[in-house]
Amino acid sequence: MNRRGQFSLIAALLVAVVLISTVIVTYSVIRNAQISVQPQVLSAVDETNLALKQVLGFTVGYYGSVLQVTGNASYARMLATNYLKSGLINIADMHPEWGASFNLSKLNLHTYWFTNSSYSSGNLAVNYSLTGLGLSGITYETSCKLSVQIMNTTSNTQVRLNVARDETNEPLINLGKRNFKFYRYQYINSTWELVSPNTEPTSFANGTYLIDVPSEIDPYSYVIQIEDSRGIIVVASSFSRYTCTLNWSSVYSNSTLQHPTIVVELLQNGTMRWLGQNLQMTTQAKPIPPIPVKAIRVNQTINDVNQEVPFQIEDWASNYRIPLGLTNNESVFNSRTMLVFLVNPNVSKVTIWWNGNDNATQTPYAYVDRYFKGDNPSSGILTNGLLTLQFGDGFILTSTIGSSSCTAHFMRINNEWSVYGSSLAYVIYHGVIRDIIHQEAEWGGGATDCPNLYAHIVLTLPANATYYTYQFRLMFVQSQQSRSLYDFCPIQLKTTVDKSDWGSEWSKTVTENGTSAGYPIIFNNTGFFYNLSGVWQHHWSELIENNHGFGVMMTTTGNEQLYFFDSIAGGNTGGIDVANEASGSSQTITIEIKPASQQAQFSFQQALDVIWYGAVALFDGQDPIYTDAGGADGLWMLVEYLPMVTVTTES
């Protein structure tokens, strides 16, 4: 897969901090703390073996610290191995007269985290000689381990867990509140923080602890870090999966749609989105823990059969506004990461789960191209096997399905179309769930009468869908110059049809004009469709004849954004503009999304950052946006009747 994310500078700096602090603590402890208090009769071999065991403990701790920051097990092992080797040098320097030399023959480091039974462990084998004492060929093997078992509790103020050390499962009973840290999600800045209990835990002789839960921590669904005196850490979780139950509207029950596909974007904070609108949840959203990306799996219950399904994990910047590419599988799920999967009305449950083994490999469902084998960016072609997108000069997009096609032009401001100074960025192609491309729109010398702005376009082509999606962003900076807006069209869809090709009747345009009893009220004519009485009632518009055509659709949130400028203009300026121009035996049909129009032009100087979301659908013989045959069936249901979600945690 192309353009996978790389380790961030922040992660590298955190690793450096972990290394420096760990080295200081380790050598201080080895040199001054524990070895110095050993009885004078302790032999050189015993002292050396004890130092080796201590270094192993700190190495396991260091390995876990790096893994926690990066999610990259091979990288963490490399740093930990180098760290242990430096420890061997330090041990030799403590008694130079012994002439110690070491040969590392085995170092195994392993973690199993983010489950209710978690541990960190290490195994070491070293051959060494103390030539100054006449000793050589000594072999020493040792191991260390920290295990945590989360136990059931009926309390809503305390959690209960058991802690043991080493392979003997010796109860560890001397831990205090500083050794326990809960993961608490900060929604305000989209980060996880570690917080200790306010009071000392209650410990028992068998290694069981009762720990008071800090505020904002769910005592039944929590993640906790435990650290012992050796620096070994374990990250345990009371759950290892999220189950999302989907409740679909009854309007889908008699649907004949072939590809009723919704693309769900799951963000770190637990929000689920479709075309810029959050899916409604009956429970509180559940943030995704900072688990390694390669550990994540997705299952769905489809027609009562549970099965693993494809998904895609993406990196985004600027608060999920700018796509960066597929996430590196050796990284940690974070506030710039998005988990993307498909659902349809046959899906009743979605389960997000993870394998806590640091040696886990990424599932093929996260990287195998099943739908986009025909992509050819060098020729400007993306295709999911159903819908084909052809990008031409000037970022003009022709989309085709069967005998239906339309041409899209992007970003017109004050009657001036944008230009593009750079090539189209194919950030994801041969994707798993979708392809993504983006582009910056520009205007030579600045947009007419509208200076100091930035424009950005993101298009996605989902798998198993007959539409592509758009995200148009305008960012206005504070301007000292007067700025007027009397025309803004982020997308214009256009096609010319011939009467002989489309049947005996002229083709017709159909636009939603409100709903009645849950079904669209339609308007079979052209015109400008603006907001009436604060009712968001124009979710879609299409050209249809003989069951083929094209159109545009948006969710309620997207429909509201269509009228964003109305309050600034002091009147109805946003809407859908539908035109049909006949010439001889042909017709030219145009559908424009227009958040600003001549109907109410306006001026402003303040800073604004606005995004418009929607989808462009094409159909030929199946899946129109709307048809009055068969009970008003069509893709319109995907934007007006989103599934409700109930999220629960399970171990």
C-alpha positions in Angstrom: 0.0 0.0 0.0 1.3 3.4 -0.8 2.1 6.4 1.4 1.8 4.8 4.8 2.5 7.1 7.7 5.9 7.3 9.3 6.9 7.7 12.9 6.3 11.2 14.1 9.0 13.5 15.5 7.0 13.6 18.8 7.2 9.9 19.2 10.9 9.9 18.5 11.4 12.6 21.2 9.4 10.7 23.6 11.5 7.6 23.0 14.6 9.7 23.6 13.2 10.9 26.9 12.3 7.4 28.0 15.8 6.2 27.1 17.6 8.9 29.0 15.5 8.7 32.1 15.6 4.9 32.1 19.4 4.7 31.7 19.9 7.1 34.6 17.6 5.2 36.9 18.9 1.8 35.9 22.6 2.5 36.4 21.9 4.4 39.6 20.0 1.4 41.0 22.5 -1.2 39.9 25.5 0.7 41.1 24.2 2.2 44.3 20.9 0.8 45.5 20.6 -2.9 45.6 24.1 -4.3 44.9 25.7 -2.1 47.5 23.6 -3.6 50.3 24.5 -7.2 49.5 26.4 -9.0 52.2 30.2 -8.8 51.8 30.3 -12.6 51.4 28.4 -12.4 48.2 30.6 -13.9 45.5 31.5 -12.1 42.3 29.4 -14.6 40.3 26.4 -14.0 42.5 26.8 -10.2 42.3 27.2 -10.4 38.5 24.1 -12.6 38.1 22.1 -10.3 40.3 23.2 -7.3 38.2 22.2 -9.2 35.0 18.8 -9.9 36.4 18.3 -6.3 37.4 19.3 -5.1 33.9 16.8 -7.6 32.3 14.0 -6.1 34.5 14.8 -2.6 33.4 15.2 -3.7 29.8 11.7 -5.2 29.8 10.5 -1.9 31.3 12.2 0.1 28.6 10.9 -2.2 25.9 7.3 -1.6 27.1 7.9 2.2 27.3 9.0 2.4 23.7 6.2 0.1 22.5 3.7 2.2 24.4 4.8 5.3 22.5 5.4 3.9 19.0 3.4 0.6 18.7 6.4 -0.7 16.8 7.6 -4.0 18.4 10.6 -4.5 16.1 11.8 -0.9 16.7 11.2 -1.3 20.5 13.2 -4.6 20.5 16.1 -3.0 18.7 16.3 -0.1 21.1 15.9 -2.4 24.1 18.6 -4.8 22.9 21.0 -1.9 22.5 20.0 -0.7 25.9 20.7 -4.1 27.5 24.1 -4.2 25.8 25.0 -0.8 27.2 24.0 -2.3 30.6 26.4 -5.1 30.2 29.2 -2.6 29.5 28.2 -0.8 32.7 28.3 -4.0 34.8 31.8 -4.7 33.5 32.9 -1.1 34.4 31.7 -1.5 38.0 34.6 -3.9 38.8 37.3 -3.4 36.1 39.7 -5.6 38.1 37.4 -8.6 37.5 38.0 -8.4 33.8 34.4 -9.1 33.0 33.3 -9.8 29.4 29.8 -10.7 28.2 28.3 -12.5 25.2 24.6 -12.1 24.8 23.2 -15.4 23.4 19.4 -14.8 23.9 17.1 -12.0 24.7 13.3 -12.5 24.3 11.0 -9.7 25.1 7.2 -10.1 25.0 4.1 -8.2 26.0 0.4 -9.1 25.9 -1.6 -6.0 26.6 -5.0 -4.3 26.5 -6.9 -7.4 27.7 -8.2 -8.4 31.1 -5.3 -10.9 31.5 -2.1 -9.0 30.5 1.6 -9.3 31.1 5.1 -8.2 30.2 8.0 -10.6 30.2 11.7 -11.1 29.3 14.1 -14.0 29.0 17.9 -13.6 29.0 20.8 -15.9 28.4 24.4 -14.6 28.8 27.8 -16.3 28.5 30.5 -14.4 30.5 34.0 -14.6 31.9 35.7 -12.9 34.9 39.2 -13.3 33.7 40.6 -11.2 36.5 39.3 -13.9 38.9 40.3 -16.8 36.8 36.7 -17.6 35.8 35.5 -18.2 32.2 32.7 -19.9 30.3 30.0 -19.1 32.8 26.4 -19.4 31.5 23.6 -17.5 33.2 19.9 -17.6 32.2 17.2 -15.7 33.9 13.7 -14.3 33.3 11.3 -11.8 34.7 7.6 -11.1 34.3 4.8 -8.9 35.5 1.3 -10.2 35.2 -2.1 -8.5 35.8 -5.5 -10.1 36.0 -8.5 -7.8 36.0 -11.2 -9.3 38.1 -15.0 -8.8 38.2 -16.4 -6.1 40.5 -19.9 -5.0 41.5 -18.7 -1.7 42.8 -19.1 1.6 40.8 -16.3 3.3 42.8 -13.6 0.6 42.9 -11.9 -1.8 40.6 -10.3 -5.1 41.6 -7.2 -6.8 40.0 -4.5 -9.2 40.9 -0.8 -8.6 40.4 2.0 -11.2 40.3 5.6 -11.4 39.3 7.9 -13.8 37.5 7.1 -17.3 36.2 6.3 -18.4 39.8 3.3 -16.0 39.9 4.6 -14.7 43.2 2.0 -12.2 44.6 3.2 -8.6 44.4 1.8 -6.8 47.5 3.9 -3.7 48.0 2.4 -1.4 45.2 1.0 2.0 46.0 -1.2 4.4 44.2 1.8 5.8 42.2 2.2 2.3 40.7 -1.3 2.4 39.2 -2.4 4.8 36.5 -5.7 4.9 34.7 -6.1 6.0 31.1 -8.5 9.0 31.0 -9.5 10.5 27.6 -9.5 14.3 27.3 -12.1 15.2 24.7 -11.0 18.8 24.8 -7.7 18.1 23.1 -8.2 14.5 21.9 -5.5 12.9 24.0 -5.1 10.1 26.6 -3.7 11.0 29.9 -2.5 8.8 32.8 -4.1 9.6 36.2 -3.3 7.9 39.6 -6.0 7.1 42.2 -6.6 9.7 44.8 -6.1 7.2 47.7 -3.8 4.3 48.4 -5.1 1.0 47.2 -6.1 -1.8 49.6 -3.9 -4.8 49.0 -4.2 -8.4 50.1 -1.7 -11.2 50.6 -2.6 -13.0 47.4 -1.7 -9.9 45.3 -5.3 -8.6 45.0 -5.8 -4.9 45.0 -8.9 -2.8 45.5 -8.4 0.6 43.8 -10.6 3.7 43.9 -11.6 4.9 40.5 -10.7 8.5 39.5 -13.4 10.8 38.2 -14.5 10.3 34.6 -13.3 6.7 34.6 -15.9 4.0 33.9 -15.3 1.3 36.5 -16.7 -1.4 34.1 -14.8 -0.3 31.0 -11.3 1.0 31.8 -7.6 0.8 30.8 -5.0 0.8 33.5 -1.2 0.8 33.6 0.7 -1.0 36.3 4.4 -0.5 37.0 6.6 -2.3 39.5 9.9 -1.3 41.2 11.9 -2.8 38.3 10.3 -0.4 35.8 8.3 -3.2 34.1 4.9 -1.9 32.9 1.8 -3.7 31.9 -1.2 -2.1 30.2 -4.4 -4.0 31.0 -7.9 -3.4 30.0 -11.3 -4.6 31.3 -12.4 -5.0 27.7 -10.9 -6.0 24.4 -13.7 -5.2 22.0 -16.4 -2.7 21.1 -19.7 -4.1 19.9 -21.8 -1.6 17.9 -25.4 -2.7 17.4 -27.0 -0.9 14.4 -30.7 -0.1 14.4 -32.0 0.5 10.8 -35.2 2.3 9.9 -38.1 0.2 8.6 -38.0 2.1 5.3 -35.2 -0.3 4.3 -37.4 -3.4 4.8 -38.8 -3.5 1.3 -35.9 -1.9 -0.4 -34.6 -3.3 -3.7 -31.3 -1.4 -3.6 -28.3 -3.5 -4.9 -25.6 -1.4 -3.3 -27.0 0.4 -0.2 -23.5 1.2 1.1 -22.7 3.6 4.0 -19.1 4.4 4.7 -18.6 4.8 8.5 -15.6 6.8 9.7 -14.7 5.9 13.3 -12.6 8.5 15.0 -10.4 8.1 18.1 -13.0 9.9 20.4 -15.5 7.2 19.5 -17.5 9.4 17.0 -18.9 7.6 14.0 -19.5 9.7 10.9 -21.1 9.4 7.4 -20.8 12.3 4.9 -19.9 14.7 7.7 -22.8 13.8 10.0 -22.3 12.0 13.3 -24.3 8.8 13.6 -26.7 9.1 16.6 -25.7 6.9 19.5 -28.0 5.6 22.3 -25.0 5.2 24.5 -22.0 7.3 25.3 -19.2 7.2 22.7 -16.3 4.9 23.5 -12.8 6.3 22.7 -10.4 3.9 21.0 -7.5 3.1 23.4 -3.9 3.8 22.1 -3.5 0.3 20.8 -1.1 -0.7 18.0 -2.8 -0.4 14.6 -1.6 -3.9 13.5 -3.7 -5.4 16.4 -7.1 -4.1 15.2 -9.7 -6.3 13.6 -13.3 -5.7 12.5 -16.1 -8.3 12.4 -19.7 -7.8 11.3 -22.9 -9.8 11.8 -24.4 -9.9 8.2 -27.7 -11.6 7.8 -27.1 -13.2 11.3 -23.7 -14.6 10.2 -20.6 -13.2 12.1 -17.6 -12.7 9.9 -14.4 -10.7 9.6 -14.6 -7.9 7.1 -12.3 -5.5 5.2 -11.5 -2.1 6.8 -9.1 0.7 6.3 -7.1 2.8 8.8 -6.1 6.2 7.6 -4.0 9.2 8.8 -5.5 12.7 8.6 -4.3 16.1 9.6 -6.0 19.4 10.6 -8.7 17.8 12.7 -9.5 15.2 10.1 -9.7 17.7 7.3 -6.6 16.8 5.2 -5.9 13.1 4.2 -2.4 11.8 4.6 -2.6 8.2 3.5 -2.9 4.8 5.1 -1.6 4.5 8.6 1.7 2.7 9.2 0.8 -0.7 10.7 3.7 -0.2 13.2 2.1 2.8 14.9 -0.5 3.6 17.6 -4.1 4.6 17.0 -4.2 8.3 17.8 -6.2 11.5 17.4 -5.1 11.7 13.7 -6.2 8.2 12.9 -9.5 7.1 11.4 -10.9 3.6 11.1 -13.1 3.2 8.0 -15.5 0.4 7.2 -18.7 -0.3 5.2 -22.1 -1.1 6.4 -25.5 -1.7 4.8 -29.0 -2.6 6.2 -28.0 -6.3 6.3 -25.4 -5.5 9.0 -26.9 -5.7 12.5 -23.6 -5.6 14.5 -20.0 -4.3 14.1 -17.3 -5.5 16.4 -14.0 -3.7 16.7 -11.6 -5.9 18.6 -7.8 -6.3 19.0 -5.1 -8.9 19.5 -3.0 -7.9 22.5 0.0 -9.9 21.4 3.0 -7.6 20.5 3.9 -10.3 17.9 0.5 -10.1 16.2 0.6 -9.5 12.5 -1.8 -7.2 10.7 -4.8 -9.0 9.2 -5.0 -9.1 5.4 -8.5 -7.5 5.7 -6.7 -4.3 6.5 -4.5 -4.1 3.4 -5.6 -6.4 0.6 -7.0 -4.7 -2.5 -10.3 -6.4 -3.3 -12.2 -3.7 -5.2 -9.8 -1.2 -6.8 -7.6 -3.4 -9.0 -8.4 -1.3 -12.1 -7.0 1.9 -10.6 -4.5 3.7 -12.9 -3.5 7.0 -11.5 -1.0 7.6 -14.3 -4.0 7.8 -16.6 -6.1 9.6 -14.1 -8.4 6.6 -13.6 -9.9 5.3 -10.3 -12.5 2.6 -10.3 -14.2 0.3 -7.8 -15.5 -2.0 -10.4 -18.9 -0.3 -10.5 -18.2 3.4 -10.9 -15.2 4.8 -12.8 -13.7 8.3 -12.3 -11.7 9.8 -15.1 -9.7 13.0 -14.1 -8.8 15.3 -16.9 -6.9 18.5 -17.5 -7.9 21.3 -15.2 -9.2 18.9 -12.6 -12.4 18.1 -14.6 -13.9 14.8 -13.4 -16.0 12.6 -15.6 -17.8 9.8 -13.7 -19.4 6.8 -15.5 -21.5 3.8 -14.7 -22.9 1.8 -17.6 -24.4 4.3 -20.1 -24.7 7.1 -17.5 -22.1 9.8 -17.1 -21.7 13.3 -15.9 -18.9 15.9 -15.7 -18.0 17.7 -12.6 -16.3 21.1 -12.3 -15.1 22.3 -9.0 -14.8 25.6 -7.0 -16.3 28.6 -8.7 -16.3 31.8 -6.8 -18.0 35.0 -8.1 -18.3 33.4 -11.6 -14.6 32.5 -11.8 -13.6 28.9 -11.9 -10.5 27.8 -10.0 -7.2 26.8 -11.5 -4.8 24.2 -10.2 -1.0 24.7 -9.9 -0.2 21.2 -8.8 -0.9 17.7 -9.9 -3.7 15.7 -8.3 -2.6 14.0 -5.0 -3.7 10.3 -5.0 -3.1 9.8 -1.3 -4.7 6.4 -1.4 -5.3 4.2 -4.5 -5.7 0.4 -4.8 -7.4 1.0 -1.4 -9.1 -1.5 0.8 -12.3 0.4 1.5 -11.9 3.5 -0.5 -9.6 5.6 -2.7 -8.8 9.2 -1.7 -7.6 12.1 -3.8 -7.3 15.7 -2.9 -6.4 19.0 -4.5 -6.0 22.7 -3.6 -8.1 25.2 -5.6 -6.5 28.5 -6.7 -7.5 31.6 -8.5 -4.9 33.6 -10.5 -4.4 36.8 -8.6 -6.9 35.8 -6.1 -10.7 35.1 -6.4 -12.6 38.0 -7.9 -13.9 40.4 -5.1 -13.0 37.7 -2.5 -9.4 37.9 -1.3 -7.6 36.1 1.5 -9.0 32.6 1.3 -7.8 29.0 1.0 -9.7 26.3 -0.7 -9.3 22.5 -0.5 -11.0 19.6 -2.1 -11.2 15.9 -0.9 -12.9 13.2 -3.0 -13.3 9.6 -2.1 -14.4 6.6 -4.1 -15.8 3.9 -1.7 -15.9 0.2 -2.4 -19.1 -1.5 -3.4 -20.8 1.9 -4.0 -22.3 3.7 -7.0 -21.3 7.2 -5.8 -18.2 9.2 -4.9 -18.1 11.6 -2.0 -16.9 15.2 -1.7 -15.5 17.4 1.0 -15.1 21.1 0.1 -13.4 23.5 2.5 -13.1 27.2 2.3 -11.0 28.9 4.9 -11.2 32.7 5.0 -8.6 34.6 7.0 -9.4 37.9 8.8 -9.3 40.5 6.0 -8.7 44.2 6.0 -10.0 44.4 2.5 -13.6 44.4 1.6 -14.8 40.9 0.6 -18.0 40.2 -1.4 -19.5 36.8 -2.2 -22.3 36.6 -4.7 -21.5 33.2 -6.3 -20.0 30.2 -4.7 -20.4 26.8 -6.5 -18.1 24.1 -5.1 -19.4 21.5 -7.6 -21.3 21.7 -10.9 -22.6 18.4 -12.4 -23.4 18.6 -16.1 -24.3 16.3 -18.9 -25.9 16.5 -22.4 -28.4 13.8 -23.3 -30.0 13.0 -26.7 -33.7 12.2 -27.0 -33.0 9.2 -29.2 -30.7 7.7 -26.5 -32.9 8.3 -23.6 -36.3 7.2 -24.9 -39.4 8.8 -26.1 -39.8 11.3 -23.3 -37.5 14.1 -22.4 -35.3 13.4 -19.4 -36.6 15.0 -16.2 -35.0 16.5 -13.1 -36.3 15.5 -9.6 -35.5 17.4 -6.4 -36.6 16.7 -2.9 -38.8 19.5 -1.5 -39.5 18.3 2.0 -41.0 15.1 3.3 -44.4 13.7 4.1 -45.0 10.6 6.3 -41.2 10.0 6.1 -41.0 10.0 2.3 -39.8 12.7 0.0 -42.0 15.3 -1.6 -40.6 15.7 -5.0 -40.5 18.7 -7.4 -40.3 17.7 -11.1 -38.9 20.9 -12.5 -35.9 23.1 -12.7 -35.2 26.1 -10.5 -33.3 27.3 -7.4 -34.1 25.3 -4.3 -33.3 27.3 -1.2 -34.1 26.9 2.5 -37.8 27.5 3.4 -38.7 28.4 7.0 -35.6 26.9 8.5 -36.5 23.4 7.3 -33.6 21.5 5.8 -35.6 19.9 3.0 -33.4 19.6 -0.1 -31.3 16.5 0.6 -30.9 15.5 -3.0 -31.5 16.3 -6.6 -31.2 14.1 -9.7 -31.6 13.7 -13.4 -33.5 10.5 -14.2 -35.0 8.9 -17.2 -35.5 5.2 -18.0 -33.9 4.4 -14.7 -30.5 5.9 -15.5 -29.0 9.2 -14.7 -27.0 11.0 -11.9 -27.5 13.3 -9.0 -26.2 14.8 -5.8 -27.2 13.9 -2.2 -26.3 15.1 1.3 -27.2 14.3 4.9 -29.2 16.6 7.1 -26.0 18.1 8.5 -24.8 18.6 4.9 -28.1 20.2 3.9 -27.8 22.6 6.9 -24.3 23.6 5.8 -25.7 24.4 2.3 -27.4 27.4 3.9 -24.4 28.4 6.1 -24.1 31.9 4.5 -27.8 32.7 4.8 -27.4 34.2 8.3 -24.5 36.3 7.2 -26.3 37.4 4.0 -29.5 38.1 5.9 -31.5 36.2 3.4 -31.7 33.0 1.3 -28.5 32.7 -0.6 -27.7 29.0 -0.5 -29.4 26.3 -2.4 -29.4 23.7 -5.2 -29.6 25.2 -8.7 -31.1 22.9 -11.3 -31.2 24.0 -15.0 -32.3 22.2 -18.2 -31.5 23.7 -21.5 -32.9 22.2 -24.7 -31.3 22.5 -28.1 -32.8 20.6 -31.0 -32.9 16.9 -30.1 -30.6 17.3 -27.1 -30.7 18.6 -23.5 -28.0 19.9 -21.3 -28.8 19.4 -17.6 -26.9 21.1 -14.9 -27.1 20.6 -11.1 -25.1 23.0 -9.0 -24.5 23.1 -5.2 -24.5 26.8 -4.4 -23.9 27.9 -0.8 -23.9 31.5 -2.1 -25.8 33.0 -5.0 -27.0 36.3 -6.6 -30.2 35.8 -4.7 -28.7 37.4 -1.6 -25.1 38.6 -2.1 -23.1 39.8 0.9 -19.9 41.2 2.2 -17.8 40.2 5.3 -14.3 40.5 6.7 -14.2 38.0 9.5 -12.3 34.7 9.5 -14.3 31.6 8.6 -13.5 27.9 8.2 -16.4 26.0 6.5 -16.7 22.5 5.1 -19.4 21.1 2.8 -20.0 17.3 2.5 -22.0 15.3 0.1 -22.0 12.5 -2.6 -22.5 12.3 -6.3 -24.4 9.2 -7.4 -24.7 7.6 -10.9 -27.1 4.9 -11.8 -27.9 2.7 -14.8 -30.6 0.2 -14.3 -30.3 0.1 -10.6 -29.9 2.3 -7.4 -31.2 5.7 -8.5 -31.4 8.3 -5.8 -35.2 8.3 -6.0 -37.8 6.4 -7.9 -41.5 6.5 -7.2 -41.8 2.9 -8.3 -41.7 0.2 -5.6 -42.5 2.5 -2.7 -40.2 5.4 -3.4 -37.1 3.3 -3.3 -33.6 4.8 -3.7 -30.3 5.9 -2.3 -32.0 8.9 -0.7 -32.6 6.6 2.3 -28.9 6.5 3.0 -28.8 10.2 3.7 -32.2 10.7 5.4 -32.3 7.5 7.5 -28.9 6.8 9.1 -28.7 3.8 11.5 -28.7 4.5 15.3 -25.8 2.9 17.2 -25.6 1.3 20.6 -22.0 0.7 21.7 -21.0 -1.8 24.5 -17.7 -3.1 25.7 -16.8 -6.8 26.1 -13.8 -8.8 27.2 
